[in-house]
């Protein structure tokens, strides 16, 4: 269709696809659990709120690695993410429907909201005393709500 299969079959090397799957599987099985263990049990200097926030960020990063690294690797060129993909689900013959891209967009945006919340919390803990740059907790909640879809 439209000659786009030429790019999919000839421009995407099979070894690169397999390397991406192996590297992502290694990071999901080895590196992410190691970093999560260090975060939960070896970081005693971090307060509980920050630890929970970083744990949520780690979980969302693991989910994104599983989705975009193992199960569904979208094709990097612009017209092809709708037509073709690489990954384990696509190799099995299942092409995700177009409305799934909206769900994946919500997951990515959720990761941004978690990261923004962590940055706001870090900024609030670094400010000592009363300052004009201190943001109230109500305004922080409103900022999170505005950024989430």
C-alpha positions in Angstrom: 0.0 0.0 0.0 1.5 3.3 -1.1 4.9 1.6 -1.5 5.5 2.0 2.3 6.2 -1.7 2.7 9.5 -1.2 0.9 10.8 0.9 3.8 9.4 -1.6 6.3 11.1 -4.6 4.6 14.4 -3.1 3.4 15.3 -0.2 5.6 14.7 -1.8 9.0 17.4 -4.4 9.6 16.2 -7.5 11.4 19.3 -7.5 13.7 18.5 -4.0 15.0 15.0 -5.1 15.8 16.2 -8.2 17.7 18.8 -6.1 19.5 16.2 -3.6 20.6 14.0 -6.5 21.9 16.9 -8.1 23.8 18.1 -4.9 25.3 14.7 -3.9 26.4 14.1 -7.4 27.9 17.4 -7.2 29.7 16.5 -3.7 31.1 13.0 -4.8 32.2 14.3 -8.0 33.9 17.6 -6.8 35.3 18.1 -3.1 35.4 14.7 -1.8 36.4 14.3 -4.2 39.3 17.8 -3.4 40.5 17.2 0.4 40.5 13.8 -0.1 42.1 15.3 -2.2 44.9 18.0 0.5 45.5 15.3 3.1 45.5 13.0 1.3 48.0 15.5 -0.3 50.4 18.8 1.5 50.1 17.8 5.2 49.9 17.2 6.0 53.5 18.0 9.7 53.1 15.0 10.3 50.8 11.7 11.1 52.5 8.7 8.9 52.0 6.8 11.1 49.5 9.7 11.4 47.2 10.3 7.6 47.4 6.7 6.9 46.4 6.9 9.4 43.6 10.0 7.9 42.2 8.5 4.4 42.6 5.5 5.5 40.5 7.9 6.9 37.9 9.9 3.6 37.8 6.7 1.6 37.3 5.5 3.9 34.5 8.9 3.6 32.8 8.8 -0.2 33.1 5.4 -0.2 31.5 6.5 2.0 28.7 9.6 -0.2 28.1 7.4 -3.3 27.9 4.9 -1.6 25.6 7.3 0.2 23.3 10.3 -2.1 23.5 8.9 -5.6 23.6 5.3 -5.8 22.6 4.8 -2.9 20.2 7.7 -1.0 18.6 6.3 1.8 16.4 8.0 2.4 13.2 10.1 5.5 13.5 9.2 7.2 10.1 6.1 9.4 10.1 3.5 7.7 7.9 4.2 4.2 9.0 3.3 4.0 12.7 -0.3 3.6 11.5 0.5 0.8 9.0 3.4 -1.1 10.3 5.2 -1.8 13.6 7.9 -4.1 14.9 7.9 -6.0 18.1 6.5 -9.3 19.5 2.9 -8.5 18.9 3.5 -7.3 15.4 5.6 -10.4 14.6 2.7 -12.5 15.8 0.5 -10.8 13.2 -1.5 -8.5 15.4 -1.5 -4.9 14.2 -2.8 -2.6 16.9 -5.9 -0.6 16.0 -5.7 3.1 15.5 -7.6 3.9 18.8 -4.8 2.2 20.7 -2.5 5.1 19.9 -4.7 7.3 22.0 -4.4 5.0 24.9 -0.6 4.9 24.5 -0.6 8.7 24.4 -2.4 8.8 27.7 0.2 6.5 29.2 3.0 8.8 28.0 1.2 11.9 29.2 0.7 10.2 32.6 4.5 9.7 32.9 5.0 13.4 32.2 2.5 14.3 35.0 4.4 12.0 37.5 7.7 13.6 36.5 6.2 17.1 36.8 4.9 16.2 40.3 8.3 15.1 41.4 9.9 18.3 40.1 7.3 20.4 41.9 7.9 18.4 45.2 11.7 18.8 44.9 11.3 22.6 44.2 9.1 22.9 47.3 11.5 21.1 49.6 14.4 23.2 48.4 12.7 26.5 49.2 13.4 27.4 52.9 10.9 29.7 54.7 8.4 32.0 53.0 9.2 32.8 49.4 7.2 34.2 46.5 8.3 31.1 44.5 6.6 28.7 46.9 3.6 27.1 45.2 0.6 26.1 47.3 -0.5 22.5 47.3 -3.8 23.5 45.8 -2.0 25.1 42.8 0.2 22.0 42.5 -2.9 19.9 42.2 -4.4 22.2 39.6 -1.2 22.1 37.6 -1.3 18.3 37.6 -4.9 18.3 36.5 -4.2 20.7 33.7 -1.4 18.6 32.3 -3.3 15.3 32.5 -5.6 14.6 29.6 
